[in-house]
């Protein structure tokens, strides 16, 4: 009888902890903040052409749906790799959204939220008014494939599929310059 009384609180505590863990896991799979990003349907062209310079991997669209093959992204393109915890990313991401707004139809602008929690990414983007299509890469597959250890990173892809990785944060003027130089697309301020 004494053994049961001593073990009962331990069993109860383990049951409570197990229940909390299960609840935390299920609630972390979907963000509480609705993702502000556009759907990724435009990122899968009807007749895709591959860009061999891009990594051969597929990432899920942040808003759901089919995974997107990175090599089949529309071209020319700008791919911005970011995370909500990255201070320079917090400054640069609204600049990328501005590019997406101004270059619509001429240039695909895509975000990749990496090594971040879904809720943190969705909340930050919602606060900053970011709505460009965004892929979700919690395991840093893309950053690892392009050999990028620091964030933000921006990959420019020209119409032929040739890539250039820019490894520094950019302001509006620098981004416009890099877009022209590495994609051939002229964007105004």
Protein Blocks (a to p, Z undefined) as FASTA:
>chain_A
ZZmmmmmmmmmmmmmmmmmmmmmmmmmmpcfbdcfbdcfklmmcfbdcddfkbccddddd
fkgpjdddfklpccddddddddfklmklmmmmmmmmmmmmmmgojaccddddehiafklm
mmmmmmnopabdcdddfkommmmmnopabdcddddddfkopacddfbdcdfklmmmmmmm
mnopacdZZ
